[in-house]
Amino acid sequence: MKPAKMDLSSYRKEFPFTDKVIFFNHASFGPLPQRSWNATEEYYKCLKLEKIKNMDKVAFGKLDEIRVLIADMIKAQPEEIAFAANTSYGLNVAAWGLDLKPGDKILLSDVEFPGNTYPWTNLKQKGVIIEFVPSRNRCFDIDNFVRAIDTKTKVLAISFVQFFNGFKNDLKTIGKICEEKDIFFVVDGIQGVGCLDLDVKECKIDLLANGGQKWLLSSPGTGFIYLSSDAKRKINPSFFGWMGVDWELNFSDLFKFDLSPFPSVRKFEIGTYPYSLIWTMRSSLKLLWEVGIKNIERHNLALLDLLIEHLKEKNYQITSSLDANHRSSILSFSGKNAKNLYQQLRKNNIIASLREGSIRVAPHFYNTPDEMERLIELL
Ligand SMILES: Cc1ncc(COP(=O)(O)O)c(C=O)c1O
């Protein structure tokens, strides 16, 4: 599927708040596009029986569409995608589904978001060893990763993009090393998927866990898991439910207790779905698809280029990597009093965030150069 070339500014009407505030905080949460709100409301109208529909057909149909839209976005197959409530769910699917034994080692980054450490440190109760790979300049360091690998190393779990400085990891190189060393490669995609191009096959990712609440402009409570067809054999569902088997949408004969799990990753979808959120997510994914992830990536980098130029001129300290291979839609910088600056921005209706002592600026496709100029003016 190829999205049409679009004038990005035509999407501003999806975000009516833009006439009041400048929102550069997509690394925290993604505001809901108007059309996704309308879609959600549409579901609730059905739930209120304002509209009488076969709800099973409608909701399950949208689930299938979500799998296709996500697979297209990360270059996977729809049967490798499962709906998930957040990133943590997908990470736990890997943590508890892998056959890890006492003494097995899991490698994490020492500058990882805690959402991608707790599911792993929780495995200490099984005797699994957790080792944090030392970062270099607060970025994941491949040489230190290679040094940390030994015969007991079974898993590496890292973020696609680091939450506080926007460092985009070289997943292709890291994935190749994991494949060579037979290490299960888990990626937390939430800070990159939706604004950066990603090919999960090329990067040899075994499992990608992703919440929908940031760059995917969906609601909290949405997300997905990608589990490669090869990796699926290594993961045993550690919990399982009636939505993990195929009822062929016939819920009138339910005393069937020996149905087999779905052969697809869908077997990790355990119970009744949050249908309203599914309607939200589908609508947001369609919007991103229309705009095109490559267009979004280019647009966001160009907006941040304007900021970088100014920050360099005025001697702010840029705390993100400026290496083109490691840039993302997040840029962080600090000055004399970052906290004060952050508050001043907020007072002037510019919403960014303060992370690890730096101001984090995270624009999305509907932000304009004028908005970035306004931030620059205030600085
Ligand atoms: C890198 C990263 N992973 C995960 C999360 C959130 O995890 P979850 O979707 O499980 O709440 C965040 C931010 O909230 C994040 O920045």
The ligand as a MOL file (V3000), in Angstrom:
LIG
                    3D

  0  0  0     0  0            999 V3000
M  V30 BEGIN CTAB
M  V30 COUNTS 16 16 0 0 0
M  V30 BEGIN ATOM
M  V30 1 C 10.1480 3.8040 26.0650 0
M  V30 2 C 8.7980 3.6790 26.7080 0
M  V30 3 N 8.2730 2.4650 26.8850 0
M  V30 4 C 7.0520 2.3060 27.4360 0
M  V30 5 C 6.3000 3.3830 27.8530 0
M  V30 6 C 4.9450 3.1600 28.4200 0
M  V30 7 O 4.6690 1.7950 28.6550 0
M  V30 8 P 3.1580 1.2960 28.7360 0
M  V30 9 O 2.5630 1.4600 27.3600 0
M  V30 10 O 3.2500 -0.1300 29.1450 0
M  V30 11 O 2.4870 2.1260 29.7580 0
M  V30 12 C 6.8410 4.6740 27.7210 0
M  V30 13 C 6.1570 5.9010 28.1710 0
M  V30 14 O 5.1790 5.9980 28.8500 0
M  V30 15 C 8.1110 4.8220 27.0990 0
M  V30 16 O 8.6520 6.0430 26.9160 0
M  V30 END ATOM
M  V30 BEGIN BOND
M  V30 1 1 1 2
M  V30 2 1 2 3
M  V30 3 2 2 15
M  V30 4 2 3 4
M  V30 5 1 4 5
M  V30 6 1 5 6
M  V30 7 2 5 12
M  V30 8 1 6 7
M  V30 9 1 7 8
M  V30 10 2 8 9
M  V30 11 1 8 10
M  V30 12 1 8 11
M  V30 13 1 12 13
M  V30 14 1 12 15
M  V30 15 2 13 14
M  V30 16 1 15 16
M  V30 END BOND
M  V30 END CTAB
M  END
